[in-house]
């Protein structure tokens, strides 16, 4: 197991460098001058523009800029935004909010998705199975921003059950409805995926053997059926955690949640390259760590899997 973890960590290095390099080149190769954009419609003094470009290292070749950024990362320095504030400070304000929102969404989709998937898989062909399949198909067919606006209008404006926008982004209670909207699509996928694997495993030989041995129903379902059915679900959930954090831009915009998505959207609008690259770098790390955790969970769920 130790060798496997060490090998995976080494494999992450070229993936991390390649991904961040691609993002860096895409952001800083866009047409337009971000320094001139700071002045808006006002005429920019060429001397001031040249000084600011030198200050932020924009007068260097792109690969040199990337090398400076990469070496700064190892010192914990994500650079400085064009407003003069360190990018690390901006992320320290935004990431705690998005982490709360993503973890709440993740908990909702795991608990409800796996539970509904197990229920419908065991009740295959029954009324509850048909209703859940239709409901999840409807959710998958509707874009997240439509679900968000409908939820905001219905619960917030028409029925007055919630405030239309989040007033305190650090309040977990106010993040519950945005978390439900953010988790809606993944919840539908987890439900359908769990149902499919449960139905397949119910016909497997190891299930017949477990029943023939006279094991209690709780053990048959909880140990033999559920553990084997969760392997593909865990694969999806591992990558979905990063998607929830990165995909929160729409949900945070609708409900005015001051998190990473909102910060990223504003940074793209104002051509804040250092902030965009810094946020995406952290999201890449989240994806890489999530994939490693998923691989390690395989061995926990299926004893037949062993890593040399």
RODREN-906503 format. One record per residue: residue number from 1; residue in three letters; x, y, z of N, C-alpha, C in turn. Coordinates in pm, whole numbers. Example, Ala and Ser with C-alpha at 12.3 -4.5 7.8 and 13.67 -1.06 7.14 Angstrom:
BEGIN
ATOM    k    r     n.u     n.v     n.w    ca.u    ca.v    ca.w     c.u     c.v     c.w
ATOM    1  ALA    1319    -569     780    1230    -450     780    1320    -330     780
ATOM    2  SER    1285    -225     708    1367    -106     714    1290       3     787
# end
This chain:
BEGIN
ATOM    k    r     n.u     n.v     n.w    ca.u    ca.v    ca.w     c.u     c.v     c.w
ATOM    1  UNK      83    -121       0       0       0       0      86     126       0
ATOM    2  UNK     196     123      79     283     239      86     348     269     -47
ATOM    3  UNK     391     164    -119     451     184    -250     349     241    -348
ATOM    4  UNK     226     192    -339     121     241    -429      97     390    -407
ATOM    5  UNK      87     431    -280      63     573    -249     179     658    -300
ATOM    6  UNK     303     611    -276     420     686    -322     422     698    -474
ATOM    7  UNK     385     588    -543     382     590    -689     275     686    -741
ATOM    8  UNK     159     686    -677      51     776    -719      89     922    -695
ATOM    9  UNK     157     948    -584     199    1086    -556     298    1135    -660
ATOM   10  UNK     388    1045    -702     484    1083    -807     413    1107    -940
ATOM   11  UNK     309    1027    -968     233    1045   -1092     156    1177   -1093
ATOM   12  UNK     124    1226    -974      48    1351    -966     132    1472   -1008
ATOM   13  UNK     263    1462    -995     350    1578   -1024     338    1622   -1169
ATOM   14  UNK     361    1532   -1269     346    1578   -1408     203    1619   -1442
ATOM   15  UNK     104    1552   -1382     -35    1590   -1408     -62    1732   -1356
ATOM   16  UNK     -12    1761   -1235     -32    1893   -1177      38    2000   -1260
ATOM   17  UNK     163    1973   -1299     238    2072   -1378     172    2093   -1514
ATOM   18  UNK     133    1985   -1580      71    1998   -1711     -62    2073   -1707
ATOM   19  UNK    -143    2043   -1605    -274    2107   -1594    -261    2255   -1562
ATOM   20  UNK    -178    2288   -1464    -162    2429   -1426     -96    2509   -1537
ATOM   21  UNK      -1    2445   -1612      63    2513   -1725     -41    2546   -1833
ATOM   22  UNK    -128    2450   -1861    -232    2471   -1963    -324    2586   -1922
ATOM   23  UNK    -369    2586   -1796    -456    2691   -1747    -385    2826   -1751
ATOM   24  UNK    -258    2827   -1709    -179    2950   -1707    -167    3009   -1847
ATOM   25  UNK    -135    2924   -1943    -119    2972   -2081    -252    3021   -2137
ATOM   26  UNK    -362    2952   -2104    -492    2993   -2154    -532    3130   -2097
ATOM   27  UNK    -508    3150   -1967    -549    3275   -1903    -466    3393   -1952
ATOM   28  UNK    -335    3375   -1959    -247    3487   -1992    -225    3505   -2142
ATOM   29  UNK    -283    3414   -2222    -273    3430   -2367    -398    3495   -2425
ATOM   30  UNK    -495    3526   -2340    -618    3588   -2389    -588    3727   -2445
ATOM   31  UNK    -662    3769   -2549    -640    3902   -2606    -677    4011   -2506
ATOM   32  UNK    -611    4124   -2517    -638    4235   -2426    -530    4247   -2320
ATOM   33  UNK    -516    4366   -2267    -417    4394   -2163    -487    4412   -2029
ATOM   34  UNK    -467    4320   -1933    -536    4332   -1804    -496    4458   -1727
ATOM   35  UNK    -375    4508   -1751    -333    4630   -1683    -412    4751   -1733
ATOM   36  UNK    -430    4759   -1865    -510    4869   -1920    -655    4858   -1877
ATOM   37  UNK    -702    4734   -1855    -840    4715   -1811    -865    4773   -1672
ATOM   38  UNK    -758    4785   -1592    -773    4843   -1458    -815    4989   -1464
ATOM   39  UNK    -780    5057   -1573    -810    5200   -1585    -950    5225   -1643
ATOM   40  UNK   -1016    5115   -1687   -1150    5131   -1742   -1149    5212   -1870
ATOM   41  UNK   -1240    5308   -1878   -1251    5393   -1997   -1150    5508   -1999
ATOM   42  UNK   -1078    5525   -1888    -981    5634   -1882    -855    5599   -1963
ATOM   43  UNK    -792    5701   -2015    -667    5679   -2089    -555    5644   -1991
ATOM   44  UNK    -484    5537   -2020    -379    5491   -1930    -246    5555   -1968
ATOM   45  UNK    -173    5601   -1869     -40    5658   -1891      56    5545   -1928
ATOM   46  UNK     121    5552   -2042     212    5444   -2085     319    5411   -1982
ATOM   47  UNK     371    5514   -1912     475    5489   -1811     418    5410   -1694
ATOM   48  UNK     295    5444   -1655     230    5373   -1544     199    5229   -1584
ATOM   49  UNK     152    5211   -1707     123    5076   -1756     250    4991   -1758
ATOM   50  UNK     360    5049   -1807     487    4976   -1814     535    4939   -1673
ATOM   51  UNK     518    5033   -1578     562    5006   -1440     481    4892   -1378
ATOM   52  UNK     348    4894   -1400     262    4790   -1344     289    4655   -1410
ATOM   53  UNK     313    4655   -1541     344    4530   -1609     473    4469   -1556
ATOM   54  UNK     571    4554   -1527     697    4506   -1469     674    4457   -1326
ATOM   55  UNK     590    4528   -1250     562    4490   -1111     500    4352   -1102
ATOM   56  UNK     408    4323   -1194     340    4193   -1192     408    4089   -1281
ATOM   57  UNK     520    4124   -1340     596    4029   -1420     537    3999   -1556
ATOM   58  UNK     446    4083   -1603     380    4059   -1730     468    4094   -1850
ATOM   59  UNK     582    4157   -1824     673    4190   -1934     770    4076   -1963
ATOM   60  UNK     759    3967   -1890     845    3850   -1912     777    3752   -2006
ATOM   61  UNK     854    3660   -2067     792    3554   -2150     697    3469   -2065
ATOM   62  UNK     596    3410   -2130     493    3333   -2058     552    3218   -1976
ATOM   63  UNK     645    3145   -2035     704    3032   -1964     784    3079   -1842
ATOM   64  UNK     848    3194   -1852     919    3249   -1737     821    3291   -1629
ATOM   65  UNK     708    3350   -1669     604    3386   -1572     551    3262   -1501
ATOM   66  UNK     533    3154   -1579     482    3030   -1518     585    2973   -1420
ATOM   67  UNK     711    2976   -1455     815    2925   -1366     819    3005   -1235
ATOM   68  UNK     806    3136   -1246     802    3220   -1125     680    3185   -1039
ATOM   69  UNK     567    3160   -1106     445    3123   -1033     462    2988    -964
ATOM   70  UNK     520    2891   -1037     536    2757    -983     632    2756    -864
ATOM   71  UNK     743    2828    -874     838    2834    -763     776    2907    -643
ATOM   72  UNK     690    3004    -671     622    3073    -561     524    2983    -487
ATOM   73  UNK     464    2888    -560     368    2796    -497     434    2714    -387
ATOM   74  UNK     558    2671    -411     627    2590    -311     659    2670    -184
ATOM   75  UNK     649    2802    -194     667    2888     -76     533    2933     -19
ATOM   76  UNK     423    2880     -77     291    2921     -31     246    3055     -85
ATOM   77  UNK     310    3102    -190     277    3233    -248     202    3212    -379
ATOM   78  UNK      74    3250    -381      -8    3237    -501      -4    3363    -587
ATOM   79  UNK      80    3457    -551      88    3580    -628       0    3689    -571
ATOM   80  UNK      -6    3798    -644     -81    3916    -601    -181    3955    -709
ATOM   81  UNK    -303    3985    -665    -405    4026    -761    -375    4166    -811
ATOM   82  UNK    -440    4204    -918    -416    4336    -977    -471    4449    -889
ATOM   83  UNK    -549    4413    -789    -598    4514    -694    -498    4539    -582
ATOM   84  UNK    -390    4460    -581    -287    4477    -479    -300    4384    -362
ATOM   85  UNK    -409    4305    -358    -430    4213    -246    -374    4076    -281
ATOM   86  UNK    -307    4008    -188    -256    3874    -216    -368    3777    -253
ATOM   87  UNK    -343    3693    -352    -443    3596    -396    -477    3500    -283
ATOM   88  UNK    -379    3466    -201    -404    3374     -89    -507    3432       7
ATOM   89  UNK    -506    3563      27    -605    3625     115    -745    3618      54
ATOM   90  UNK    -754    3640     -77    -884    3630    -145    -940    3489    -134
ATOM   91  UNK    -852    3390    -151    -899    3251    -144    -933    3211      -1
ATOM   92  UNK    -862    3267      96    -893    3234     236   -1029    3286     278
ATOM   93  UNK   -1079    3388     210   -1214    3439     236   -1319    3356     163
ATOM   94  UNK   -1287    3311      41   -1386    3245     -43   -1395    3094     -20
ATOM   95  UNK   -1281    3027      -1   -1282    2880       5   -1358    2824     126
ATOM   96  UNK   -1349    2883     246   -1428    2827     356   -1578    2823     327
ATOM   97  UNK   -1628    2924     256   -1770    2927     221   -1803    2816     123
ATOM   98  UNK   -1723    2803      17   -1749    2700     -84   -1728    2560     -29
ATOM   99  UNK   -1633    2544      61   -1611    2412     122   -1734    2371     203
ATOM  100  UNK   -1790    2465     279   -1914    2436     353   -2027    2398     257
ATOM  101  UNK   -2041    2477     150   -2147    2452      53   -2127    2317     -16
ATOM  102  UNK   -2003    2287     -58   -1975    2163    -128   -1991    2041     -37
ATOM  103  UNK   -1944    2050      87   -1957    1937     179   -2104    1911     214
ATOM  104  UNK   -2181    2018     230   -2324    2002     257   -2393    1937     138
ATOM  105  UNK   -2360    1981      17   -2416    1921    -104   -2372    1775    -116
ATOM  106  UNK   -2245    1750     -85   -2191    1614     -94   -2264    1521       4
ATOM  107  UNK   -2288    1568     126   -2358    1487     225   -2501    1457     180
ATOM  108  UNK   -2566    1557     120   -2703    1538      73   -2708    1432     -37
ATOM  109  UNK   -2618    1442    -134   -2622    1346    -245   -2580    1206    -202
ATOM  110  UNK   -2489    1196    -105   -2449    1063     -57   -2563     997      21
ATOM  111  UNK   -2618    1068     118   -2722    1009     203   -2848     980     123
ATOM  112  UNK   -2900    1080      53   -3025    1060     -22   -3002     973    -145
ATOM  113  UNK   -2892     997    -217   -2868     923    -340   -2850     773    -317
ATOM  114  UNK   -2764     738    -221   -2740     596    -192   -2865     532    -133
ATOM  115  UNK   -2935     603     -44   -3056     548      18   -3165     523     -86
ATOM  116  UNK   -3190     622    -172   -3292     604    -276   -3249     498    -377
ATOM  117  UNK   -3120     492    -408   -3072     390    -501   -3088     249    -446
ATOM  118  UNK   -3055     231    -318   -3075     101    -254   -3224      64    -250
ATOM  119  UNK   -3307     161    -214   -3451     136    -204   -3510      96    -338
ATOM  120  UNK   -3480     174    -442   -3536     144    -573   -3478      16    -633
ATOM  121  UNK   -3352     -13    -602   -3293    -137    -650   -3359    -259    -589
ATOM  122  UNK   -3390    -250    -460   -3456    -362    -391   -3603    -371    -428
ATOM  123  UNK   -3662    -259    -469   -3805    -254    -507   -3820    -241    -658
ATOM  124  UNK   -3732    -306    -731   -3731    -291    -877   -3868    -327    -937
ATOM  125  UNK   -3917    -235   -1024   -4043    -259   -1091   -4165    -213   -1012
ATOM  126  UNK   -4146    -181    -884   -4258    -136    -801   -4286      13    -827
ATOM  127  UNK   -4392      64    -765   -4434     202    -786   -4326     301    -743
ATOM  128  UNK   -4263     276    -627   -4161     369    -579   -4043     373    -674
ATOM  129  UNK   -4010     261    -733   -3900     256    -829   -3932     341    -952
ATOM  130  UNK   -4052     326   -1005   -4092     403   -1122   -4097     552   -1094
ATOM  131  UNK   -4147     591    -977   -4157     732    -942   -4019     796    -929
ATOM  132  UNK   -3926     726    -862   -3791     780    -844   -3718     789    -977
ATOM  133  UNK   -3735     690   -1065   -3671     693   -1196   -3722     812   -1278
ATOM  134  UNK   -3852     836   -1274   -3909     950   -1348   -3859    1081   -1290
ATOM  135  UNK   -3857    1092   -1158   -3814    1215   -1092   -3667    1245   -1122
ATOM  136  UNK   -3581    1144   -1114   -3439    1167   -1142   -3416    1201   -1289
ATOM  137  UNK   -3496    1142   -1378   -3483    1174   -1520   -3521    1320   -1545
ATOM  138  UNK   -3624    1368   -1476   -3664    1508   -1489   -3553    1600   -1439
ATOM  139  UNK   -3493    1566   -1324   -3386    1648   -1266   -3265    1653   -1359
ATOM  140  UNK   -3229    1539   -1416   -3116    1534   -1508   -3142    1618   -1633
ATOM  141  UNK   -3268    1628   -1673   -3303    1698   -1797   -3309    1850   -1780
ATOM  142  UNK   -3313    1899   -1656   -3326    2042   -1632   -3190    2100   -1594
ATOM  143  UNK   -3146    2209   -1659   -3018    2273   -1622   -3020    2322   -1478
ATOM  144  UNK   -2904    2326   -1416   -2893    2365   -1276   -2942    2508   -1254
ATOM  145  UNK   -2912    2598   -1349   -2953    2736   -1327   -3105    2751   -1331
ATOM  146  UNK   -3174    2664   -1406   -3320    2667   -1407   -3375    2618   -1274
ATOM  147  UNK   -3317    2511   -1222   -3358    2461   -1091   -3335    2567    -984
ATOM  148  UNK   -3221    2637    -994   -3189    2741    -897   -3288    2856    -900
ATOM  149  UNK   -3318    2905   -1020   -3412    3018   -1031   -3554    2977    -989
ATOM  150  UNK   -3596    2854   -1025   -3729    2807    -985   -3739    2794    -833
ATOM  151  UNK   -3632    2740    -772   -3631    2726    -626   -3632    2862    -559
ATOM  152  UNK   -3552    2954    -610   -3548    3089    -553   -3682    3159    -565
ATOM  153  UNK   -3746    3147    -681   -3875    3214    -702   -3985    3151    -617
ATOM  154  UNK   -3990    3015    -617   -4098    2946    -546   -4085    2959    -395
ATOM  155  UNK   -3970    2921    -342   -3953    2919    -197   -3924    3057    -139
ATOM  156  UNK   -3854    3141    -216   -3812    3270    -163   -3908    3383    -190
ATOM  157  UNK   -3960    3390    -312   -4043    3505    -349   -4193    3478    -338
ATOM  158  UNK   -4235    3357    -373   -4377    3328    -373   -4426    3280    -236
ATOM  159  UNK   -4359    3181    -181   -4404    3124     -54   -4336    3186      68
ATOM  160  UNK   -4231    3266      47   -4161    3337     155   -4106    3243     263
ATOM  161  UNK   -4066    3122     221   -4012    3026     319   -3865    3051     348
ATOM  162  UNK   -3795    3110     253   -3654    3141     270   -3628    3281     216
ATOM  163  UNK   -3511    3335     248   -3471    3462     187   -3423    3432      44
ATOM  164  UNK   -3461    3513     -54   -3423    3484    -194   -3272    3472    -214
ATOM  165  UNK   -3195    3549    -138   -3050    3541    -148   -2991    3518      -9
ATOM  166  UNK   -2874    3461      -6   -2806    3433     121   -2752    3563     181
ATOM  167  UNK   -2790    3590     305   -2745    3712     372   -2612    3693     444
ATOM  168  UNK   -2590    3572     495   -2467    3539     568   -2409    3412     508
ATOM  169  UNK   -2303    3426     429   -2246    3311     360   -2180    3211     453
ATOM  170  UNK   -2154    3249     577   -2092    3157     673   -2197    3081     754
ATOM  171  UNK   -2324    3114     735   -2433    3048     807   -2473    2921     732
ATOM  172  UNK   -2450    2806     794   -2477    2678     728   -2626    2663     699
ATOM  173  UNK   -2711    2714     788   -2855    2704     768   -2900    2774     640
ATOM  174  UNK   -2842    2890     612   -2879    2963     491   -2821    2898     365
ATOM  175  UNK   -2720    2813     382   -2659    2746     266   -2731    2617     229
ATOM  176  UNK   -2831    2576     308   -2896    2446     285   -2968    2443     150
ATOM  177  UNK   -3047    2545     119   -3121    2546      -8   -3025    2556    -127
ATOM  178  UNK   -2925    2647    -127   -2827    2644    -236   -2756    2508    -248
ATOM  179  UNK   -2730    2443    -134   -2665    2312    -138   -2756    2208    -204
ATOM  180  UNK   -2886    2215    -177   -2980    2123    -241   -2981    2143    -393
ATOM  181  UNK   -2979    2270    -436   -2977    2300    -579   -2847    2250    -642
ATOM  182  UNK   -2735    2274    -575   -2604    2232    -625   -2595    2079    -633
ATOM  183  UNK   -2659    2010    -539   -2650    1864    -533   -2753    1795    -622
ATOM  184  UNK   -2849    1869    -676   -2962    1807    -746   -2919    1713    -858
ATOM  185  UNK   -2833    1762    -947   -2792    1681   -1062   -2712    1558   -1018
ATOM  186  UNK   -2616    1578    -930   -2535    1466    -882   -2619    1367    -803
ATOM  187  UNK   -2716    1417    -728   -2806    1331    -651   -2882    1237    -744
ATOM  188  UNK   -2928    1289    -856   -3000    1206    -953   -2907    1098   -1011
ATOM  189  UNK   -2784    1137   -1046   -2689    1041   -1101   -2654     932    -999
ATOM  190  UNK   -2629     972    -875   -2594     874    -771   -2709     777    -747
ATOM  191  UNK   -2831     828    -746   -2948     743    -727   -2959     638    -837
ATOM  192  UNK   -2948     682    -960   -2962     589   -1073   -2845     492   -1080
ATOM  193  UNK   -2724     540   -1051   -2607     453   -1054   -2614     347    -945
ATOM  194  UNK   -2653     388    -825   -2666     293    -714   -2773     189    -745
ATOM  195  UNK   -2886     234    -799   -2994     140    -834   -2945      37    -935
ATOM  196  UNK   -2873      82   -1037   -2825      -9   -1141   -2732    -116   -1084
ATOM  197  UNK   -2636     -75   -1002   -2541    -171    -946   -2608    -265    -846
ATOM  198  UNK   -2707    -216    -772   -2781    -302    -678   -2857    -409    -755
ATOM  199  UNK   -2926    -370    -862   -3002    -465    -942   -2909    -572   -1002
ATOM  200  UNK   -2792    -528   -1050   -2696    -625   -1107   -2643    -720   -1001
ATOM  201  UNK   -2609    -669    -885   -2549    -753    -781   -2651    -845    -715
ATOM  202  UNK   -2777    -812    -720   -2880    -901    -664   -2883   -1035    -738
ATOM  203  UNK   -2840   -1035    -863   -2838   -1158    -943   -2701   -1227    -941
ATOM  204  UNK   -2606   -1171    -866   -2470   -1226    -864   -2462   -1354    -782
ATOM  205  UNK   -2361   -1435    -812   -2344   -1564    -742   -2315   -1545    -594
ATOM  206  UNK   -2236   -1442    -559   -2201   -1424    -418   -2324   -1390    -333
ATOM  207  UNK   -2425   -1328    -394   -2549   -1300    -321   -2628   -1428    -297
ATOM  208  UNK   -2634   -1514    -397   -2703   -1642    -380   -2634   -1726    -273
ATOM  209  UNK   -2500   -1720    -273   -2425   -1797    -173   -2452   -1744     -33
ATOM  210  UNK   -2453   -1613     -18   -2477   -1552     113   -2616   -1588     166
ATOM  211  UNK   -2716   -1588      78   -2852   -1625     120   -2858   -1774     153
ATOM  212  UNK   -2791   -1857      70   -2794   -2002      92   -2726   -2040     224
ATOM  213  UNK   -2628   -1961     267   -2559   -1989     393   -2643   -1951     513
ATOM  214  UNK   -2757   -1888     489   -2847   -1853     598   -2805   -1729     675
ATOM  215  UNK   -2728   -1641     614   -2686   -1518     681   -2805   -1426     703
ATOM  216  UNK   -2803   -1348     811   -2914   -1254     836   -2930   -1157     720
ATOM  217  UNK   -3055   -1117     694   -3083   -1028     582   -3006    -897     595
ATOM  218  UNK   -2993    -846     718   -2920    -721     738   -2775    -735     695
ATOM  219  UNK   -2714    -849     723   -2574    -870     683   -2564    -890     532
ATOM  220  UNK   -2658    -959     475   -2656    -982     330   -2665    -850     254
ATOM  221  UNK   -2756    -764     300   -2775    -636     231   -2666    -535     265
ATOM  222  UNK   -2632    -525     394   -2539    -423     438   -2394    -451     404
ATOM  223  UNK   -2353    -577     407   -2213    -612     383   -2191    -658     239
ATOM  224  UNK   -2262    -762     200   -2236    -822      69   -2292    -736     -46
ATOM  225  UNK   -2415    -694     -34   -2475    -619    -144   -2426    -475    -149
ATOM  226  UNK   -2432    -405     -38   -2401    -262     -39   -2254    -235     -69
ATOM  227  UNK   -2164    -311      -7   -2022    -285     -27   -1982    -305    -173
ATOM  228  UNK   -2034    -409    -237   -2000    -433    -377   -2069    -335    -471
ATOM  229  UNK   -2185    -287    -431   -2259    -194    -515   -2202     -53    -509
ATOM  230  UNK   -2128     -21    -404   -2078     115    -387   -1948     144    -462
ATOM  231  UNK   -1884      41    -518   -1755      64    -585   -1767     164    -701
ATOM  232  UNK   -1859     145    -797   -1871     247    -903   -1925     380    -851
ATOM  233  UNK   -2006     375    -744   -2061     498    -687   -1949     582    -625
ATOM  234  UNK   -1857     516    -556   -1744     586    -495   -1658     653    -601
ATOM  235  UNK   -1642     587    -716   -1566     647    -826   -1630     779    -869
ATOM  236  UNK   -1760     779    -885   -1830     901    -925   -1821    1007    -816
ATOM  237  UNK   -1841     969    -691   -1840    1065    -581   -1703    1128    -563
ATOM  238  UNK   -1597    1050    -588   -1462    1103    -571   -1433    1220    -664
ATOM  239  UNK   -1476    1207    -789   -1455    1317    -883   -1559    1426    -866
ATOM  240  UNK   -1673    1390    -811   -1783    1488    -799   -1754    1594    -694
ATOM  241  UNK   -1675    1561    -592   -1646    1660    -488   -1574    1781    -548
ATOM  242  UNK   -1479    1754    -637   -1411    1864    -704   -1505    1939    -798
ATOM  243  UNK   -1595    1866    -863   -1692    1929    -952   -1787    2019    -875
ATOM  244  UNK   -1823    1979    -754   -1913    2061    -673   -1847    2194    -638
ATOM  245  UNK   -1719    2189    -605   -1648    2312    -569   -1628    2402    -690
ATOM  246  UNK   -1591    2342    -803   -1569    2421    -922   -1698    2462    -992
ATOM  247  UNK   -1802    2377    -980   -1928    2405   -1047   -2024    2489    -967
ATOM  248  UNK   -1980    2539    -851   -2068    2619    -767   -2087    2760    -820
ATOM  249  UNK   -2021    2793    -931   -2025    2930    -982   -2167    2974   -1015
ATOM  250  UNK   -2249    2883   -1071   -2387    2917   -1107   -2473    2932    -981
ATOM  251  UNK   -2463    2834    -893   -2544    2837    -771   -2508    2955    -683
ATOM  252  UNK   -2379    2982    -668   -2337    3095    -586   -2382    3227    -646
ATOM  253  UNK   -2385    3234    -779   -2431    3356    -844   -2580    3380    -822
ATOM  254  UNK   -2660    3275    -829   -2805    3289    -812   -2840    3330    -670
ATOM  255  UNK   -2776    3266    -571   -2812    3290    -431   -2718    3388    -361
ATOM  256  UNK   -2629    3451    -439   -2538    3552    -384   -2451    3497    -271
ATOM  257  UNK   -2399    3378    -292   -2308    3316    -195   -2166    3364    -227
ATOM  258  UNK   -2100    3423    -128   -1968    3481    -151   -1859    3375    -137
ATOM  259  UNK   -1857    3284    -234   -1761    3175    -230   -1666    3177    -349
ATOM  260  UNK   -1607    3062    -377   -1507    3051    -484   -1569    3078    -621
ATOM  261  UNK   -1688    3022    -644   -1752    3041    -773   -1779    3187    -804
ATOM  262  UNK   -1829    3259    -704   -1857    3401    -721   -1728    3479    -745
ATOM  263  UNK   -1625    3447    -667   -1495    3513    -683   -1434    3483    -820
ATOM  264  UNK   -1445    3358    -864   -1391    3319    -994   -1463    3391   -1107
ATOM  265  UNK   -1595    3402   -1097   -1673    3469   -1200   -1635    3617   -1211
ATOM  266  UNK   -1623    3683   -1096   -1585    3825   -1097   -1442    3843   -1149
ATOM  267  UNK   -1355    3749   -1115   -1216    3759   -1161   -1206    3743   -1313
ATOM  268  UNK   -1287    3654   -1369   -1287    3637   -1514   -1340    3763   -1582
ATOM  269  UNK   -1443    3824   -1524   -1501    3946   -1581   -1399    4061   -1583
ATOM  270  UNK   -1319    4069   -1478   -1224    4181   -1466   -1083    4144   -1512
ATOM  271  UNK   -1068    4027   -1577    -938    3981   -1628    -834    3971   -1518
ATOM  272  UNK    -877    3924   -1400    -786    3904   -1287    -716    3770   -1302
ATOM  273  UNK    -615    3764   -1387    -545    3640   -1414    -486    3571   -1293
ATOM  274  UNK    -416    3641   -1204    -357    3574   -1087    -461    3505    -998
ATOM  275  UNK    -577    3568    -982    -682    3509    -898    -741    3385    -965
ATOM  276  UNK    -766    3394   -1096    -822    3280   -1168    -727    3161   -1162
ATOM  277  UNK    -600    3184   -1190    -501    3075   -1189    -486    3017   -1048
ATOM  278  UNK    -486    3102    -947    -472    3054    -809    -588    2964    -767
ATOM  279  UNK    -710    3006    -799    -827    2926    -762    -828    2793    -836
ATOM  280  UNK    -800    2797    -967    -799    2673   -1046    -689    2579    -998
ATOM  281  UNK    -576    2633    -955    -467    2549    -903    -514    2469    -781
ATOM  282  UNK    -584    2535    -691    -635    2465    -572    -738    2360    -611
ATOM  283  UNK    -823    2391    -708    -923    2294    -754    -857    2173    -818
ATOM  284  UNK    -747    2194    -889    -673    2081    -948    -620    1990    -837
ATOM  285  UNK    -567    2050    -730    -519    1971    -616    -632    1892    -552
ATOM  286  UNK    -750    1952    -543    -866    1882    -487    -900    1759    -571
ATOM  287  UNK    -900    1775    -704    -927    1662    -793    -823    1552    -776
ATOM  288  UNK    -697    1587    -768    -591    1487    -757    -600    1410    -625
ATOM  289  UNK    -621    1482    -518    -633    1416    -387    -758    1328    -383
ATOM  290  UNK    -867    1375    -441    -991    1296    -443    -971    1165    -518
ATOM  291  UNK    -902    1170    -631    -879    1047    -708    -793     948    -629
ATOM  292  UNK    -696     998    -553    -614     910    -471    -696     845    -360
ATOM  293  UNK    -781     923    -295    -866     870    -188    -961     764    -243
ATOM  294  UNK   -1014     786    -363   -1104     689    -425   -1032     556    -447
ATOM  295  UNK    -911     561    -499    -835     438    -521    -809     363    -391
ATOM  296  UNK    -782     436    -284    -759     372    -155    -887     312     -98
ATOM  297  UNK   -1001     374    -127   -1129     322     -77   -1168     193    -147
ATOM  298  UNK   -1118     172    -269   -1148      47    -339   -1111     -75    -255
ATOM  299  UNK    -992     -68    -195    -943    -181    -116   -1028    -202       9
ATOM  300  UNK   -1087     -95      59   -1174    -107     178   -1306    -172     141
ATOM  301  UNK   -1362    -132      26   -1492    -183     -16   -1484    -325     -72
ATOM  302  UNK   -1374    -356    -141   -1361    -488    -203   -1231    -552    -157
ATOM  303  UNK   -1237    -652     -68   -1115    -717     -16   -1032    -783    -125
ATOM  304  UNK   -1092    -809    -241   -1016    -873    -349    -914    -780    -410
ATOM  305  UNK    -932    -647    -390    -841    -548    -447    -726    -525    -352
ATOM  306  UNK    -608    -547    -398    -488    -523    -315    -387    -447    -399
ATOM  307  UNK    -319    -351    -335    -220    -270    -404     -81    -313    -359
ATOM  308  UNK       5    -342    -456     141    -384    -422     227    -263    -396
# end
